[in-house]
Amino acid sequence: DAVRFIAGDSRLRVVFVVFALVGTFAFNYQVSLLKLADVGFHDRRMFGILLSATGVGSLVGSLLTAARDEVTTTWFFGNGLLLGVSGLSLAWAPTVWLAVLLAVPAGIGGAAFIAGQNAIIQQEAPPDMRGRLLALGAVAFLGSTPIGAPVTGWIADNVGAEWSLGYGSTITLVVVTVGVLARRRAERTAPTAVEAEEPVAAQ
């Protein structure tokens, strides 16, 4: 039922697909940050520092999202862009401490992106579907790790430590940009509330 509902709502479908693709390739920090700390900064201890910095950012991003009266797709896509830009900057940060600073907005964007998707589903889905749609989103996000993590590891070993984080950030920017355009198109073509009620009124 949840899958059919997503497939039938073009606006929610865009949000869900963007969320699933970004979740697959952009959140493999346990692989990319470790490789970046080891090869890029030649200090494996930096892995813990960078991960802690993203954790601080994640707390801030979650609180900022929770403080909003309504979470819009502008918030969702905007934080996706923040995640992509900060991830690219972090991947090629010239100094250790600049990398730590850039890890904070990466955490903010990532957490706000995830929380934003959850909030949008709860706002736009009917009450009887919310639990199933949230569960489907969790499966799409957590279940994508077996796909994204090996890809990230292969890139880290064969392309470069920077690209283990940079490729996911690049995919994020592309997917979010396409998602913004697709969402706008879906909103333009979706029937208004009056149009949706006309057949009922005719009966």
Disulfide bonds with the S-S distance in Angstrom:
none
